[in-house]
Amino acid sequence: MKLFRLLIAMAVDLLDILVFPPTTDIGEAPAMFLVANILGLDSLQQLLALTDGALPPPFDIVPVLTLSVIYEDYVKKEEK
C-alpha cells in the first residue's frame, strides 16, 4: 500500500512538472488538492499541494505530493 501511494504521488508530481501552459494551472490546483485528499494526507499537506498546483511552471519543480507521502509513510512513523 505504501509503494502504491508513493507511485501515485510521483506520477502526479511528474505530470505537474511536465505541464507547460500556464492556463492549465487553473485546473491543476484542484486536481492536486483532490489527489492529496485521496491519498489521505493531512490538511496542511493538502494546502501545500493546492499551492503547488497553482504555481506557474518555473516555480513548481518541488514534488510536494511525493515528499508528503514519504514523510507520512516513512519519517513520521519513525519519530514516535
N, C-alpha and C positions, 0 to 999 in steps of 0.2 A: 504493500500500500504506500509506503514511504517513497519508493522508487517511482511509482506511478504518479504521485503528486509532484515529485521533482521533475519528471519528464514533461508533464503538462505545463508547469511553470516555465521551464526552459523553452518550450515550444512557443508559448505566448510571448515571452520576452524577446525571443528571436524575431517573431513576427512584428513586434512593436518596434524593434530597431530597424528592420528592413523596409517598413512602410515609409515612403519618402514624401508624398504630397502632404502639405500641412493641413489641407482640408479634411483629411481622414482622421486627424487628431480629435475632431469633434465627436466622432463615433467611437474612437479608440478609448477614450477616457471611461465611458460607462462599461465598455467591454472588459477593460482591465479590472474595474471595480467588481463586475459580476464574476469574473474568474477568481478573484481574491475571495469573494464571498463563497463561491462553490468549493474552493479549496479549504475553507474553514479557518481562514486567518482572522485575527482579531481586528477591531475597528481601526486602530492606528495603522496597521499594515494595509487595510483596505483603502484608507485615505491616502497613504503613500502610493498605492497602485493607481488610484484615480488621478493623483497629481502627475505621476509618471506618464500616464496615458495622455494627459493634456499637454505635455511639453512638446515643443517642436523638435524635429529630428536632430539638430546638433546637441541637444541637451538630454535626450532620453536614452543615453547609452548605458545607464546603470540598470542592471537586471533586477529590478525591485522584487518581483514575484519569486524569482529563484532564490535570492538572498533571504527573503522572508520564510520560504519553505525550509531552507537549510537551517535557519535559526530555530524555527518551530520544531523540526523533527530531530535535529542532531545536537544543537547547542543548548537550547532551553532545558531539555530533559537532563542534561548532564550537570546543570547548575544546582538542581535540587538535591 
